[in-house]
Amino acid sequence: MELVEVMRITGAVREFTDEAVSDEEVHRILDVARFAPSGGNRQGWRVIHVQDAALRRSLRDLYLRGWYDYLAQGAAGLVPWSAIADRDAERAAIAGASTIAEQAAAGPGGFAEHLDRVPVLLVVLADLRTLAAVDRDFDRYTLVGGASIYPFVWNVLLAGRDAGLGGVITTILTREERAVQELLGIPDECALAAVVALGHPQRQPTRLRRAAVTEFTTVDRFDGSPFGAPA
Ligand SMILES: Cc1cc2nc3c(=O)[nH]c(=O)nc-3n(C[C@H](O)[C@H](O)[C@H](O)COP(=O)(O)O)c2cc1C
């Protein structure tokens, strides 16, 4: 598949067939993904391919805690855990999470409730000792460290898409980082960057909704004119 096509159609996939993904396929995907860039080429990612059923169920249960908090914030019109947020509004919203959890428990469940059954679950860690976090000492929320890890995570999805698989980056489990560290024997210096779900998709997305270039690109200044395609 053409690189540009893969980039344009690799959307989030959360529904999978029962078809297994072999270790060979997972290895091939990681073997491609490892060519991602990172600050100083330090390649601080670590991956745990979680296969054990009991561990997967524990991860699902931990995921659900954050997931219902996420839904509750969304339902209140908030950007969940936004880096700049009204913390009181956030707390008030999260207070409603148990109702959402009860409603979900009464239903068939979706991706989150069945996370343990996703064909491939890759826990991606960031070895904090390797990250050139140039905004580390800023007063604002720090961002740059993750940039040494997420290109790798995205490469996993691109390589998966090229292999006919689908998947999604998830970060909700980072809410429960300490518990995940204990569960999987992860040392303190490794942060939980993402959990990637992969599998054979029930449906492959082909048309993604994304903003046009003019909506996020300006010339010369933040308030400059929109940068559009040359006539
Ligand atoms: C940094 C990041 C974190 C995400 N976390 C989650 C998550 O925890 N759970 C989830 O279901 N999807 C998660 N997603 C998937 C996004 O919801 C998805 O990429 C976005 O809505 C676009 O969806 P689309 O590709 O179907 O258009 C995450 C995506 C990114 C890039």
PDBQT file of the ligand as one rigid body, heavy atoms in Angstrom, charges set to zero:
ROOT
HETATM    1  C1  LIG A 301      -2.819  10.385  22.247  1.00  0.00    +0.000 C 
HETATM    2  C2  LIG A 301      -4.074   9.619  21.948  1.00  0.00    +0.000 A 
HETATM    3  C3  LIG A 301      -4.767   9.030  22.979  1.00  0.00    +0.000 A 
HETATM    4  C4  LIG A 301      -5.921   8.281  22.713  1.00  0.00    +0.000 A 
HETATM    5  N1  LIG A 301      -6.539   7.638  23.737  1.00  0.00    +0.000 NA
HETATM    6  C5  LIG A 301      -7.592   6.835  23.474  1.00  0.00    +0.000 A 
HETATM    7  C6  LIG A 301      -8.163   6.042  24.496  1.00  0.00    +0.000 A 
HETATM    8  O1  LIG A 301      -7.708   6.040  25.635  1.00  0.00    +0.000 OA
HETATM    9  N2  LIG A 301      -9.213   5.244  24.172  1.00  0.00    +0.000 N 
HETATM   10  C7  LIG A 301      -9.720   5.196  22.906  1.00  0.00    +0.000 A 
HETATM   11  O2  LIG A 301     -10.670   4.447  22.683  1.00  0.00    +0.000 OA
HETATM   12  N3  LIG A 301      -9.196   5.940  21.920  1.00  0.00    +0.000 NA
HETATM   13  C8  LIG A 301      -8.139   6.740  22.168  1.00  0.00    +0.000 A 
HETATM   14  N4  LIG A 301      -7.552   7.453  21.155  1.00  0.00    +0.000 N 
HETATM   15  C9  LIG A 301      -8.094   7.360  19.789  1.00  0.00    +0.000 C 
HETATM   16  C10 LIG A 301      -8.755   8.655  19.357  1.00  0.00    +0.000 C 
HETATM   17  O3  LIG A 301     -10.012   8.730  19.974  1.00  0.00    +0.000 OA
HETATM   18  C11 LIG A 301      -8.855   8.661  17.828  1.00  0.00    +0.000 C 
HETATM   19  O4  LIG A 301      -7.555   8.641  17.292  1.00  0.00    +0.000 OA
HETATM   20  C12 LIG A 301      -9.561   9.899  17.333  1.00  0.00    +0.000 C 
HETATM   21  O5  LIG A 301     -10.839  10.034  17.892  1.00  0.00    +0.000 OA
HETATM   22  C13 LIG A 301      -9.707   9.861  15.813  1.00  0.00    +0.000 C 
HETATM   23  O6  LIG A 301     -10.563   8.816  15.462  1.00  0.00    +0.000 OA
HETATM   24  P1  LIG A 301     -10.729   8.322  13.957  1.00  0.00    +0.000 P 
HETATM   25  O7  LIG A 301      -9.373   7.890  13.491  1.00  0.00    +0.000 OA
HETATM   26  O8  LIG A 301     -11.709   7.198  14.031  1.00  0.00    +0.000 OA
HETATM   27  O9  LIG A 301     -11.222   9.487  13.178  1.00  0.00    +0.000 OA
HETATM   28  C14 LIG A 301      -6.398   8.184  21.391  1.00  0.00    +0.000 A 
HETATM   29  C15 LIG A 301      -5.685   8.770  20.355  1.00  0.00    +0.000 A 
HETATM   30  C16 LIG A 301      -4.528   9.462  20.616  1.00  0.00    +0.000 A 
HETATM   31  C17 LIG A 301      -3.744  10.049  19.466  1.00  0.00    +0.000 C 
ENDROOT
TORSDOF 0
